[in-house]
Amino acid sequence: MSKKHHLSLALIQHPCSADRTDNIATSEAAIREAARQGAELILLQELHTGLYFCQQESTDNFDLAETIPGPSSEHFACLAAELNVVIVVSLFEHRGAGVYHNTTVVLDKQQGPVGQYRKMHIPNDPGFHEKYYFTPGDHTQGFEPIDTSVGRLGVLACWDQWFPEAARLMTLAGAELLLYPTAIGWDNCDDAAEQARQRDAWITVQRGHAIANSIPLAACNRIGFETDPSGQGHGIHFWGSSFVAGPQGEMLAQGPQDAADIILVKLNMTRTEQVRRVWPYLRDRRIDAYEDLLKRYRD
């Protein structure tokens, strides 16, 4: 467990454009302001250096990928060192010829990169053609937390949010905080009631992960409307709403749906231990009876 009793966490949500330099400058300005306000750990949204290119399948988009270390990781590593903070960044990684990942890198103050997580669950839905671009993370690396100067971080990404197994495995490996860089939004063809159900489901399932594991959780989502460059889809209206939940699922802070924001929260890192003494889910798990969870489906 971390020796820190309190941790100041900031989430940075903002719209993105096709101008990589402008996106990085926007993120950097918000990071500097968050650090000025006392943030020690700063989480950025998914694929924050550009537009969400996965709305279409195009070989040209592979040119957007970068190596790690590379331009983005090195830029934000220098910023983390300058500001003496931990920054969690999301990148389109070029690992090797024909092998690309949706990768989150953790940059720890003066230490630089201390770990990375390659997205394990890859969606393939209308407007979200991620299987075309991203190779899933290696099972050998799997759901392993990353040790930092501010604690052990369970870093996941977007579609991972919907899977209780991912949150549980991070928890069992000693994660003290779950972090989800995210890019999720509405199809504007859906009516208001359906849009509300989708957003509520997104929030509810993650609050459930926090509760079931007695662990704080943060999700950082982008905002703004981005068109489908192919013209075949209706575009995506990213719903923002970045939030932080406590270990009983309590909402500690939430950003707006349609505006850039810095969501700053001071977490009490001793509450997980306190909650688990009263709600001992980990103690009462029937690990002797869960073999069928390794099956795709029980016929």
C-alpha positions in Angstrom: 0.0 0.0 0.0 1.0 3.6 -0.5 2.4 5.5 2.4 0.5 8.6 1.3 -2.6 9.3 3.2 -3.9 11.9 0.7 -3.4 12.2 -3.1 -4.3 15.2 -5.2 -5.6 14.0 -8.6 -6.5 16.0 -11.6 -8.3 14.9 -14.8 -7.9 17.0 -18.0 -10.8 16.9 -20.4 -10.8 19.0 -23.6 -11.8 18.9 -27.3 -9.2 17.7 -29.9 -8.5 18.9 -33.4 -6.4 17.6 -36.3 -3.6 19.9 -35.2 -1.3 17.8 -33.1 0.8 20.7 -31.9 -2.3 22.6 -30.8 -3.7 19.5 -28.9 -0.4 19.0 -27.0 -0.3 22.7 -26.2 -3.8 22.5 -24.8 -3.0 19.5 -22.7 0.2 21.1 -21.4 -1.5 24.4 -20.4 -4.1 22.4 -18.4 -1.4 20.2 -16.8 0.5 23.4 -15.8 -2.6 24.8 -14.2 -3.4 21.6 -12.4 0.1 21.4 -11.0 -0.2 25.1 -9.9 -3.4 24.1 -8.0 -1.5 21.3 -6.2 -2.2 18.2 -8.4 0.4 15.4 -7.9 -1.1 12.9 -10.3 -2.6 14.1 -13.7 -4.7 11.9 -16.0 -5.2 12.8 -19.6 -8.0 11.5 -21.9 -7.6 8.7 -24.5 -5.5 9.5 -27.6 -5.4 13.1 -26.7 -2.8 14.2 -29.3 -5.3 14.1 -32.2 -8.8 13.4 -33.4 -10.4 10.0 -32.7 -9.2 8.5 -36.0 -10.9 5.1 -35.4 -14.2 6.3 -36.9 -12.9 5.0 -40.3 -10.6 2.4 -41.5 -7.7 3.9 -43.4 -4.1 2.7 -43.8 -3.0 6.4 -43.8 -3.9 6.7 -40.2 -1.1 4.3 -39.2 1.2 7.2 -39.9 -0.2 8.9 -36.8 1.5 6.2 -34.6 4.7 6.8 -32.7 7.3 4.8 -30.9 7.8 4.7 -27.1 10.0 6.5 -26.3 9.1 9.0 -28.9 8.0 12.6 -29.4 4.9 12.6 -27.1 6.3 10.4 -24.3 9.5 12.5 -24.2 7.6 15.8 -24.3 5.4 14.9 -21.4 8.2 13.2 -19.5 10.1 16.5 -19.5 7.0 18.3 -18.3 6.5 15.8 -15.5 10.1 16.3 -14.4 9.8 20.1 -14.6 6.5 20.2 -12.6 7.5 17.3 -10.3 4.2 15.5 -11.0 3.1 12.1 -12.3 1.4 12.3 -15.7 -0.6 9.5 -17.4 -0.6 9.9 -21.2 -2.4 7.9 -23.9 -0.7 7.2 -27.2 -1.1 5.4 -30.5 2.0 3.2 -30.3 4.0 1.9 -33.2 5.6 -1.2 -31.6 7.0 -2.8 -34.7 6.3 -3.2 -38.4 2.5 -3.9 -38.6 2.1 -4.0 -34.8 0.3 -1.1 -33.2 -1.2 -0.6 -29.8 -3.4 1.8 -27.8 -0.9 2.4 -25.1 -1.0 4.4 -21.8 2.4 5.5 -20.4 3.0 6.6 -16.8 5.7 9.3 -16.4 6.9 9.7 -12.8 8.4 13.1 -11.9 12.2 12.9 -12.3 12.1 9.1 -13.1 10.5 9.5 -16.5 8.6 6.5 -17.8 8.0 3.9 -15.1 5.5 1.6 -16.9 3.0 1.3 -19.6 -0.3 -0.5 -20.3 -1.4 -1.7 -23.7 -5.2 -1.7 -24.0 -6.5 -5.3 -23.6 -10.2 -5.1 -24.7 -10.4 -3.7 -28.2 -13.9 -2.7 -29.5 -15.2 -3.0 -33.1 -18.5 -1.1 -33.2 -20.0 1.5 -35.6 -17.8 4.5 -35.3 -15.2 2.7 -33.1 -13.2 0.6 -35.6 -10.3 0.0 -33.1 -9.7 -3.7 -34.0 -8.5 -2.4 -37.4 -5.7 -0.4 -35.7 -4.9 -1.9 -32.3 -3.3 -5.2 -31.4 -4.5 -6.2 -27.9 -2.1 -6.0 -25.1 0.0 -9.2 -24.4 -1.6 -11.5 -21.8 1.9 -12.0 -20.3 1.9 -8.3 -19.3 -1.8 -8.4 -18.7 -3.5 -6.4 -15.9 -0.4 -5.4 -13.9 -0.4 -2.2 -11.8 2.3 0.4 -12.2 4.3 1.4 -9.1 4.9 5.2 -8.9 6.0 7.7 -6.3 2.3 8.5 -5.5 1.1 4.8 -5.3 0.3 1.7 -7.3 -1.8 2.6 -10.2 -4.2 0.3 -12.0 -4.1 1.8 -15.5 -6.8 0.6 -18.0 -8.3 2.2 -21.0 -11.8 3.1 -22.3 -13.5 -0.2 -23.4 -11.8 -1.9 -20.5 -14.2 0.1 -18.3 -17.0 -2.2 -19.0 -15.3 -5.4 -17.8 -15.4 -6.2 -14.1 -12.6 -8.8 -14.6 -10.1 -6.1 -15.5 -10.8 -4.0 -12.5 -10.8 -7.0 -10.2 -7.4 -8.3 -11.5 -5.8 -4.9 -11.1 -7.2 -4.9 -7.5 -5.9 -8.4 -6.7 -2.5 -7.2 -7.9 -2.5 -4.4 -5.3 -3.7 -1.4 -7.3 -4.6 1.5 -5.1 -6.4 3.5 -7.7 -8.1 2.7 -11.1 -7.4 5.1 -14.0 -9.3 5.0 -17.3 -8.3 7.4 -20.1 -11.4 7.4 -22.3 -12.9 8.4 -25.7 -16.6 7.7 -25.6 -19.7 9.5 -26.9 -23.0 9.6 -28.6 -24.3 9.0 -32.1 -26.4 12.1 -32.7 -29.0 9.9 -34.4 -29.9 8.5 -31.0 -32.7 10.3 -29.1 -32.1 12.1 -25.9 -33.5 9.2 -23.8 -31.1 6.7 -25.3 -28.2 9.1 -25.0 -29.0 9.5 -21.3 -29.2 5.7 -20.8 -25.8 5.2 -22.4 -24.0 7.9 -20.3 -25.7 6.7 -17.1 -24.6 3.1 -17.9 -21.0 4.2 -18.4 -21.0 6.0 -15.1 -22.8 3.3 -13.2 -20.7 0.3 -14.3 -17.5 2.1 -13.2 -19.0 3.1 -9.9 -19.7 -0.6 -9.5 -16.1 -1.4 -10.1 -15.1 1.1 -7.4 -17.7 -0.5 -5.0 -16.9 -4.1 -5.7 -13.2 -3.5 -5.2 -13.4 -0.8 -2.5 -11.0 1.3 -4.5 -11.1 4.9 -5.9 -11.6 5.2 -9.6 -11.1 8.0 -12.2 -12.3 8.2 -15.8 -11.1 11.0 -18.1 -13.2 11.5 -21.2 -12.8 13.9 -24.2 -15.4 16.4 -25.3 -16.7 17.9 -28.5 -18.2 16.7 -31.8 -15.9 15.0 -34.3 -17.1 14.1 -37.8 -16.5 10.8 -39.6 -14.0 11.7 -42.3 -15.3 8.9 -44.5 -18.8 10.4 -44.5 -20.3 7.0 -43.8 -21.0 7.6 -40.1 -22.8 10.3 -38.2 -19.7 11.4 -36.2 -19.3 11.2 -32.5 -20.4 13.7 -29.8 -18.0 12.9 -27.0 -19.9 13.4 -23.7 -17.1 14.5 -21.3 -18.4 13.9 -17.8 -15.0 12.9 -16.5 -15.4 11.8 -12.9 -13.8 10.5 -9.8 -15.5 8.0 -7.5 -14.5 6.9 -4.0 -14.2 3.3 -2.8 -18.0 3.1 -2.1 -18.8 4.4 -5.5 -19.5 7.9 -4.1 -19.1 10.7 -6.6 -16.3 12.9 -5.5 -16.2 15.2 -8.6 -17.5 15.3 -12.1 -16.8 17.5 -15.2 -19.3 19.0 -17.6 -20.6 17.2 -20.7 -19.6 19.9 -23.1 -16.8 22.1 -21.9 -13.1 21.8 -21.2 -12.3 21.4 -17.5 -9.7 20.5 -14.9 -11.3 18.1 -12.4 -9.3 18.3 -9.2 -9.9 15.9 -6.2 -8.0 15.2 -3.0 -8.3 11.5 -2.4 -8.1 10.0 1.1 -6.0 6.9 0.3 -6.7 5.3 3.7 -10.4 4.7 3.0 -9.8 1.5 1.0 -8.5 -0.2 4.1 -11.3 1.2 6.2 -14.0 0.2 3.8 -12.6 -3.3 3.2 -12.7 -4.0 7.0 -16.5 -3.5 6.9 -17.2 -4.8 3.4 -14.7 -7.7 3.0 -15.5 -8.7 -0.6 -12.0 -10.0 -1.2 -12.1 -12.2 1.9 -15.4 -13.8 0.9 -14.7 -14.5 -2.8 -15.3 -18.2 -3.6 -12.2 -18.7 -5.6 -12.8 -22.5 -5.4 -16.0 -22.2 -7.4 -15.1 -19.7 -10.2 -13.5 -22.0 -12.7 -16.2 -21.4 -15.3 -15.2 -17.8 -15.6 -12.4 -19.0 -17.9 -15.0 -20.3 -20.4 -16.4 -18.1 -23.2 -20.0 -19.2 -22.3 -21.7 -21.8 -20.2 -23.8 -24.0 -22.5 
